[in-house]
Amino acid sequence: MEFDNYQITELDNGLRIISEHIPHFRSISLGFWVAAGSRNESVQNNGITHLIEHILFKGTKKRSYRDIAVEFDSIGAEYNAFTDKENSCFYADFIDTNLGKCTELLFDIVFNPSFLRSNIDTEKKIIFEEIKMVEDTPSENIFNFFYRDLFGNHPLSLPVLGNVKSLKNCDVEAIQGYFKDNFNTYNMVISAAGNIKHEELVDNIKKNLNLAEVNPIGRKNHIRRSVPAKRKFKNIYKNKTKAVHICYGGLGCSRNDAHHYPLAVFTSLLGGSMSSRLFQRIREEEGLSYSIFSTNSQYSDTGAALIYAAVSPGNTFNIIDIIDDELAKIKSDRISPEEINRAKENIKGSIVLSVEDISSRMFRLGKAMLMDKKVLTIDEILKKIDGVGDDKINEMQERYFNPANMSLVILGDI
């Protein structure tokens, strides 16, 4: 299978378009990426980006929410959206003969919302229920507590869903103002993958540009507040659950940091797979946890690196001692080249397998173009992973997973 057969066009209004032609497919994945997420928000309007994500599918100035559903279903398209810390995305997967129809539909949804008060009120109720579901799922909610404590007063500490109080502050005027500032061509990338010719995609986009908001001020939204300095904390949050949930870690690296790939290799061998050290020791040998893993997330100028575990209350501090012991072994003992190579191959396999999926290819292109303004080829990424030297592993442990500097958040009945 050919990878990275993509082309890029930037229009005069700042809109960037990237597409990858995969001729042996009969489908297309098309996504509208916006450089707006919970990081663009404040305590007062937290959750407004995710609220807008919901509202855009509730109707436009020429289509009701039922019309939108019927038209997508009439062409056999699957459509959805999501909001993250630094971006949001609206996308559809469809048969290649329906490019024109789906392009127009997505343009109408993303750029031409009705923002009816009744629809806003309905979606707020739905999100309130979504918030309750997360609060009732400690394995998800623990990360909200960890991010809040890790980033303090920085916007990255804010949950994507917001909260009841902040969402009640989001009236029609606030929503329309935020939408105008962020959902514009200078703040957006359109990405596509599948049986699509780049010129045809660009032509279809140009036909619908009359709907697009052009606001050069949107570029100011990329101004970032400096991230807080690394600090250490230990916080316990009471929650009546039978298992205790743990997040143990701290600040990580940014998307373009030199540590991006070495840290990925380290977290993989530490707790990123079934053969990883923490999985083998804590689950397979000790039988102390069903769910144990290490992970890291990168943002435009910082990141988070952490270990998660769910454990019985009586074993909470025992499992932390075992994690510390494994980290000490990494520091004192030489990790074998075979173990490092296994971690590299595991990451490489995940990357290559993911691009066998058409939506994943669209996601990779769109997010990289939006956040990094460039796209590394699959071969370039694989070479960077292969290029991680054995000497970098101990450096990652010392910098990001040194128990002396790591912070701890515990959620449970302890």
C-alpha positions as a printed Julia matrix, in Angstrom:
414×3 Matrix{Float64}:
   0.0     0.0    0.0
   1.29    3.45  -0.89
   1.55    6.0    1.9
   1.78    9.79   1.87
   0.53   10.46  -1.64
  -0.88   13.79  -0.5
  -1.11   17.35  -1.82
  -1.55   20.69  -0.03
  -3.23   23.92  -1.13
  -3.62   27.17   0.8
  -6.32   29.56  -0.36
  -6.16   33.36  -0.2
  -8.56   33.35   2.76
  -6.11   31.3    4.85
  -7.94   27.99   4.5
  -5.52   25.07   4.17
  -6.52   21.93   2.25
  -4.68   18.62   2.35
  -5.73   15.38   0.68
  -4.28   11.94   0.08
  -5.23   10.01  -3.05
  -5.81    6.29  -2.48
  -7.08    5.05  -5.86
  -7.93    1.46  -4.84
 -10.47    2.71  -2.27
 -14.11    3.48  -3.14
 -14.64    5.76  -0.16
 -13.56    9.19   1.08
 -13.05   10.53   4.58
 -13.47   14.31   4.76
 -12.79   16.39   7.87
 -13.05   20.05   8.84
 -10.44   20.8   11.55
 -10.68   23.9   13.75
  -7.84   25.19  15.96
 -10.2    25.61  18.89
 -10.63   23.42  21.94
 -10.9    23.69  25.68
  -7.51   25.43  25.74
  -9.11   28.45  24.05
 -11.61   28.8   26.87
 -11.76   30.4   30.31
 -13.21   29.25  33.62
 -16.32   31.3   32.8
 -17.06   29.73  29.39
 -15.42   26.31  29.86
 -17.08   23.74  27.6
 -18.24   26.22  24.96
 -16.23   24.56  22.15
 -17.75   21.16  22.88
 -21.18   22.77  23.19
 -20.76   24.31  19.72
 -19.69   20.9   18.39
 -23.08   19.58  19.5
 -25.06   22.59  18.32
 -23.67   22.58  14.76
 -25.46   19.3   14.06
 -28.74   20.67  15.45
 -29.49   22.72  12.37
 -28.34   25.38   9.94
 -30.06   28.4    8.44
 -31.44   26.16   5.69
 -31.54   22.66   7.27
 -33.11   21.26  10.43
 -31.32   18.6   12.48
 -33.64   16.04  10.88
 -32.75   17.29   7.39
 -29.05   16.84   8.21
 -29.57   13.27   9.42
 -31.77   12.36   6.45
 -29.36   13.77   3.86
 -26.33   11.99   5.33
 -28.27    8.73   5.61
 -29.59    9.1    2.05
 -26.06    8.8    0.7
 -24.91    6.15   3.17
 -22.49    8.47   4.94
 -21.21    8.08   8.49
 -20.66   11.41  10.21
 -19.46   12.59  13.6
 -17.42   15.2   15.47
 -15.16   15.53  18.49
 -13.54   18.21  20.62
 -10.13   17.99  22.27
  -7.83   20.27  24.25
  -6.49   22.17  21.23
  -8.76   21.33  18.31
 -12.16   20.14  17.16
 -13.1    18.16  14.08
 -16.26   17.58  12.03
 -16.09   14.74   9.54
 -17.9    12.29   7.31
 -16.99    9.03   5.55
 -18.86    8.34   2.32
 -18.81    6.73  -1.13
 -16.49    8.58  -3.53
 -19.34    9.59  -5.87
 -20.83   11.81  -3.15
 -17.93   14.23  -2.68
 -19.88   17.27  -3.86
 -22.88   16.54  -1.67
 -20.87   15.86   1.49
 -18.63   18.91   0.98
 -21.69   21.16   0.74
 -23.31   19.49   3.76
 -20.26   19.92   5.96
 -19.79   23.53   4.84
 -23.4    24.28   5.75
 -23.03   22.57   9.16
 -19.69   24.13  10.12
 -20.16   27.65   8.74
 -23.91   28.26   8.67
 -25.4    27.2   12.04
 -28.8    28.52  13.13
 -27.93   28.75  16.85
 -31.57   28.53  17.85
 -32.04   29.08  21.57
 -34.24   25.97  21.86
 -31.52   23.81  20.3
 -28.87   25.29  22.6
 -30.99   24.52  25.66
 -31.54   20.94  24.46
 -27.84   20.29  23.86
 -26.9    21.73  27.24
 -29.2    19.16  28.86
 -27.54   16.4   26.86
 -24.06   17.56  27.88
 -25.13   17.76  31.53
 -25.98   14.07  31.23
 -22.63   13.43  29.54
 -20.85   15.14  32.44
 -22.72   12.93  34.91
 -21.63    9.83  32.97
 -17.97   10.88  33.21
 -18.33   11.65  36.91
 -19.77    8.15  37.34
 -16.8     6.67  35.45
 -13.75    7.19  37.68
 -11.38    5.63  35.13
 -12.18    8.66  32.93
 -12.76   11.28  35.6
  -9.37   10.7   37.24
  -7.71   12.39  34.26
  -9.78   15.55  34.79
  -8.49   15.72  38.36
  -4.9    15.06  37.26
  -4.95   17.71  34.53
  -6.52   20.25  36.86
  -3.79   19.73  39.44
  -0.98   19.46  36.89
  -1.75   22.64  34.95
  -3.25   24.74  37.75
  -4.74   27.98  36.44
  -3.65   27.31  32.86
  -6.45   26.64  30.3
  -5.07   23.13  29.67
  -6.4    22.27  33.12
  -9.99   22.77  31.95
 -12.1    19.7   31.09
 -13.31   19.46  27.5
 -16.94   19.03  28.6
 -16.95   22.02  30.93
 -19.28   22.01  33.93
 -22.88   22.91  34.7
 -22.05   26.41  35.95
 -19.81   27.41  33.03
 -22.24   26.03  30.44
 -25.09   28.0   31.95
 -22.99   31.11  31.29
 -22.88   30.3   27.56
 -25.85   32.24  26.2
 -26.59   32.81  22.52
 -24.47   35.99  22.33
 -21.45   34.34  23.97
 -21.72   31.33  21.66
 -21.99   33.45  18.52
 -19.04   35.61  19.58
 -16.81   32.61  20.31
 -17.88   30.97  17.06
 -16.99   34.06  15.0
 -13.58   34.38  16.64
 -12.58   30.74  16.2
 -14.56   29.06  13.41
 -13.07   30.86  10.43
 -10.87   30.02   7.47
  -7.65   31.3    9.06
  -8.18   28.89  11.91
  -9.08   25.83   9.88
  -7.77   22.91   7.83
  -9.82   20.66   5.56
  -8.32   17.19   5.16
  -9.4    14.23   3.06
  -8.22   10.72   2.28
  -9.5     8.11  -0.15
 -10.39    7.91  -3.82
 -10.22   11.66  -4.23
  -8.41   13.94  -6.65
  -6.99   17.0   -4.97
  -8.07   19.39  -7.71
 -11.65   18.13  -7.51
 -11.69   18.63  -3.73
 -10.33   22.18  -4.05
 -12.93   23.0   -6.7
 -15.75   21.7   -4.5
 -14.48   23.74  -1.57
 -14.26   26.92  -3.66
 -17.89   26.47  -4.72
 -18.95   26.7   -1.07
 -16.68   29.46   0.18
 -19.54   31.96   0.21
 -20.63   30.27   3.46
 -17.21   30.51   5.12
 -16.39   33.12   7.75
 -13.2    35.03   6.82
 -11.67   36.59   9.92
  -7.9    37.26   9.94
  -8.22   38.04  13.66
  -8.59   34.29  14.06
  -4.82   34.0   13.83
  -4.56   35.67  17.23
  -6.21   32.64  18.79
  -2.94   30.78  18.41
  -1.27   33.0   21.01
  -0.46   30.67  23.88
  -0.2    31.43  27.55
   3.04   30.04  29.01
   2.63   26.7   30.72
   3.22   26.42  34.47
   6.56   25.27  35.82
   6.94   21.65  36.86
   5.79   21.14  40.43
   5.09   18.21  42.71
   1.8    17.45  44.43
  -0.03   14.56  46.06
  -3.81   14.86  46.15
  -6.45   12.38  47.24
 -10.07   12.81  46.16
 -12.73   10.84  47.96
 -15.06    8.81  45.78
 -17.26    5.88  46.79
 -15.95    3.27  44.39
 -14.76   -0.29  44.96
 -11.52    0.38  43.08
  -9.04    3.18  43.65
  -7.82    5.01  40.54
  -4.3     6.42  40.32
  -2.55    8.91  38.02
   1.18    9.16  38.71
   3.34   11.45  36.56
   3.88   15.05  35.53
   4.58   17.39  32.63
   5.66   15.8   29.35
   7.04   17.2   26.11
   5.44   19.17  23.27
   4.54   17.85  19.81
   7.74   19.18  18.2
  10.12   18.53  21.08
  13.21   16.4   20.42
  11.95   14.06  23.16
   8.71   13.26  21.3
   9.84    9.89  19.94
  12.24    8.85  22.74
   9.45    9.44  25.27
   7.04    7.39  23.16
   9.49    4.48  23.11
  10.03    4.76  26.86
   6.32    4.81  27.75
   5.79    1.82  25.46
   8.38   -0.36  27.2
   7.32    0.91  30.63
   3.58    0.29  30.34
   2.37    0.66  26.77
   1.85   -2.98  25.82
   1.12   -6.44  27.23
   4.85   -7.23  27.31
   5.73   -3.94  29.03
   7.37   -3.9   32.45
   4.44   -2.57  34.47
   1.87   -4.84  32.8
   4.02   -7.93  33.33
   4.98   -7.13  36.92
   1.76   -5.66  38.3
  -0.89   -7.59  36.38
   0.71  -10.83  35.25
   3.04  -11.54  38.2
   1.43   -9.79  41.18
  -2.2    -9.83  40.01
  -2.8    -6.44  41.62
  -4.51   -4.56  38.79
  -6.66   -5.31  35.78
  -5.85   -1.98  34.13
  -2.3    -0.59  34.28
  -0.57    1.48  31.6
   1.74    4.42  30.93
   1.05    7.06  28.32
   1.99   10.56  27.2
   0.1    13.32  25.42
   1.7    16.15  23.45
   0.31   19.62  22.92
   1.66   22.59  20.98
   4.04   23.7   23.76
   3.87   21.12  26.55
   2.54   17.68  27.39
   1.63   15.19  30.11
   3.38   11.9   30.91
   1.78    9.55  33.39
   1.04    6.07  34.69
  -2.55    5.0   35.33
  -3.7     2.1   37.48
  -6.93    0.84  39.01
  -6.4    -1.15  42.21
  -8.12   -2.37  45.37
  -7.96    0.25  48.17
  -5.75   -1.92  50.36
  -3.12   -2.25  47.62
  -2.98    1.43  46.63
   0.38    2.32  48.11
   1.78   -1.15  47.49
   1.27   -0.66  43.76
   2.96    2.75  43.89
   5.95    1.14  45.63
   6.13   -1.48  42.86
   6.0     1.23  40.16
   8.82    3.08  41.94
  10.78   -0.17  42.12
  10.42   -0.78  38.38
  11.5     2.79  37.62
  14.52    2.34  39.9
  15.47   -0.85  38.03
  15.36    1.04  34.73
  17.69    3.63  36.21
  20.16    1.18  37.76
  20.12   -1.64  35.21
  20.86   -1.48  31.54
  17.76   -2.08  29.44
  18.48   -4.68  26.81
  18.54   -3.66  23.14
  15.94   -6.4   22.55
  13.47   -4.74  24.93
  14.0    -1.32  23.36
  13.65   -2.77  19.88
  10.43   -4.53  20.88
   8.99   -1.22  22.07
   9.99    0.47  18.8
   8.42   -2.26  16.7
   5.23   -2.08  18.77
   4.89    1.65  18.1
   5.73    1.26  14.42
   3.17   -1.51  14.06
   0.45    0.65  15.62
   1.27    3.52  13.25
   1.26    1.4   10.1
  -1.89   -0.51  11.07
  -3.71    2.74  11.84
  -3.09    4.13   8.36
  -4.78    1.09   6.85
  -7.98    2.82   8.04
  -9.17    5.66   5.83
 -10.49    7.84   8.69
  -7.22    7.46  10.59
  -5.33    8.7    7.57
  -7.57   11.74   7.3
  -7.15   12.39  11.05
  -3.35   12.16  10.83
  -3.13   14.59   7.92
  -5.62   17.07   9.33
  -4.24   17.28  12.84
  -0.61   17.5   11.73
  -1.43   20.26   9.24
  -3.49   22.16  11.79
  -1.11   21.87  14.74
   2.33   21.62  13.11
   1.7    23.25   9.71
   3.56   20.29   8.18
   3.08   16.55   7.78
   5.83   13.99   8.26
   5.65   11.02   5.96
   5.13    7.58   7.48
   8.69    6.66   6.48
  10.03    9.79   8.21
   8.17    8.89  11.4
   9.38    5.28  11.32
  12.97    6.49  10.84
  12.65    8.82  13.83
  11.48    5.9   15.97
  14.31    3.68  14.72
  16.72    6.53  15.43
  15.98    6.63  19.15
  19.27    5.68  20.78
  19.52    3.33  23.75
  21.15    6.17  25.72
  17.93    8.21  25.48
  15.88    5.71  27.52
  17.51    6.49  30.87
  17.27   10.19  30.06
  13.48    9.85  29.59
  13.17    8.04  32.91
  15.2    10.67  34.74
  13.38   13.62  33.19
   9.76   12.45  33.05
   9.44    9.39  35.33
  11.69   10.11  38.28
   9.65    9.26  41.42
  11.4    12.08  43.28
   9.67   14.57  40.98
   6.44   12.78  40.06
   3.01   13.9   41.23
   0.22   11.67  42.41
  -3.56   11.94  42.17
  -5.74    9.29  43.8
  -9.5     8.99  43.28
 -11.4     6.54  45.43
 -12.57    5.46  48.85
  -9.25    5.55  50.68
